[in-house]
């Protein structure tokens, strides 16, 4: 029996590599909708009209996530000592971001959803546990974990200017603004 306790079980090495899309988005984010039957005055005459309910990105697409995971699971001493070591590296591109747009564009909430972000999440996860049965009536488990994470935004707008970015650059430029009559 002593020889059996010293023998380790063979470790397992789960791993995965893949690409997935985020389909958990509202189905109307890219469909233009309009409000009709609105009363406007044109040259002093009441007229029925239509306006766009929201400005939409017709090129909107799913976020794409590429992920690589690798782990090592182990058990020693008749599986009383167990543990895992895992590494993950997750890269998301074309993340959906809601950006502010100027009110003069006519959007009622001044927001526009577009694929404008990318980010990376990577890290290590360590887990260790001990379980033992002292008698037929008493057993115990104790365990712990440590996680080291790194999250980084690697891009916004993918180098292109959205409505908000273009407007924001004008509004925050260091030019002096003067008013005269």
Secondary structure by P-SEA (a helix, b strand, c coil): cccccccccbbbbbbcccccccccccccccbbbbbcbbbbbcccbbbbbcccccccccccccbbbbbbbbbcccccccccccbbbbbbbbbbcccbbbbbbbccccccccccccccccccccbbbbbbbbbbbcccccccccccbbbbbbbbbcccccccccaaaaaaaaaaccbbbbbcc
